[in-house]
Every structure is written in structure tokens, then in C-alpha cells.
Amino acid sequence: MKTAVIVFPGSNCDRDLAVALEQVTGRKPAMVWHRETELPEGIDFIGVPGGFSYGDYLRSGAMAARSPVMGAVRDAAARGVPAIGICNGFQVLTEAGLLPGALMRNAGLRFICRQVPLRVENSQSLFTSQYEAGERVTFPVAHHDGNYQADAGTLERLEGEGRVAFRYLDACNGSSNDIAGILNDAGNVLGLMPHPERVVEPAHGGTDGRRLFEGLLETVGV
Amino acid sequence: MKARIFITLKPGVLDPQGKAIHHALEGLGFGGVNDVRAGKLIELELADGTEDKAIEDMCRKLLANTVIENFRIERLEGAQQ
């Protein structure tokens, strides 16, 4: 599986994501700078990492979503290439219009950095096939703007179409319906605030995130 | 010419920052504040003759996230339709 990790000025989880992808796929991902206008040929998977792209100026993810590389990401996603946006990457994908809704300031106004229990709501997606539906997993979160909001119609559609992939078991940031991660309409784009790439080996204190990448490898293939 | 863009959260969108400001005002002893909503003001220095349509495009494409925000454009000088 050929993977790419997009790197913006201010990304800081790009290396974590690259290490997780390399461990699972056995191949180093291409690190693609935000000014590129094309992705490497034959890419099977795109990761938009966490961090504080452009210093969170204007709105979290707003500037990154309009950077040159996002045109190529948008085209690839439209062709069905799987893409994941983690934390700031989720904010970037919502700002880019690849996922619905918006991520607002945490309801408690504080930056939250801790392990959170999640429920896997959909185990049929490209990303979650190695989990059981309803399974409880623990991923770390580290964000200030993780409060997922969307209008009532969008929430109804997400719930009705099984597009809520992960849900918080403790309401940590005020998200509508405790939504932690969602899928796009076609099911090939996942955005989530918690960090699966930070729990892929025992030294991380947990391995619950590893199966997300293993599942991808299995569904996408080598 | 100058334009000011006022960006506000849509009605009904929760504003935790506004709530915190409200709370702080009450803490300082200011009574009679019923609600607080926080927003942004962006000032643009524009080439003369910039059309309203162009400013609106800027708002829709970048300055405001219309999923959660409304915007209002105020031209300060050199208004042109």
C-alpha cells in the first residue's frame, strides 16, 4: 500500500502518522508538502495529520484547507482514494468541504489532552473493519477545537446512514451526539478528533489504534 | 477603499466563548447582560472599484465558515455597486 502524509506548516503529528503507517504497511509514506499541487503517482491512501496548521489562524484548519495540495487531495478522494483526517486533519477536511459540519471550541473552553473511551459505531467501513460494532476502544485526544457541530438535517443523515464511525463515551468536548469521528457520503474519507496513530504499539500505552491501519491495509491491499 | 467584514456565529450555534465572557461580566458585577455572542471583525484594504460580488466570494470561500457563521460586509469608503 502506497501512502502519503500531507504536511502543513504547523503540522506536528505527521511523523507519528508516518511511523504508524510504516509499521503497518512496511513502506515509508511519501511526505507531501502543502505547496505541492500533485500527489505521488499511484497513491492508495492519504493521511491528513494533526497539529496546528498555520497556527490555527482564522479558524482551525481554515488556511490549510485552501492550500495548493488540497486540490489534489480533493481529486483523489473523489476518485475513491481512502483518506483520513486526524485531529487538525479532521478540521482541515471539514473546512475543505470533504466532510460535513464544523469543529468548534470545546464546550468547556479548555484544551483537552487525555485518553478517552470511544465506541466504534460502524465496523463496516474501510477504516473500522477490524473492530466489532459497539466495541469500546481508548484513543488519546489533544485538542482545543473538537466540538463537532452540524445542522439537525446533517446529523440525522450521518446517524441514519451509519456515518458516525466513533462516538465519545464521556462527553469530553460538547460535540453533537458525542460524535468523535465521521465518514463522508462515499465512505472513503474518515475524520476523527482522537489519535489512533498514537496508540499503535505497547510502548504507547495502548494498541487500540493499530487495527484501524491494519484494517485499511487489508481492505485497500498491498 | 476599505471594507469591514463582521463574522458572527449563526443563531442557535453554541458560543462557549460568549458564555465565558458573559460569566466574567457577571463576576465583575455588571448586571443586566442577557446574553453575549463573540465574533470577528476583519478589515480589508481593497483596490478601488472592487465589486461587492468579489468581497462576498472572499467571505464565502475563506473569511467565514458558512456552516456555522454569518457575515456582513460594510464598505467604509468608495462604495461601488
Interface residues (C-beta under 8 A of the other chain):
Chain A: L58 R59 A62 R66 T94 E95 P100 G101 A102 M104 R105 N106 A107 G108 L109 N147 Q149 A150 D151 G174
Chain B: V13 L14 P16 Q17 A20 K61 L62 L63 N65 V67 I68
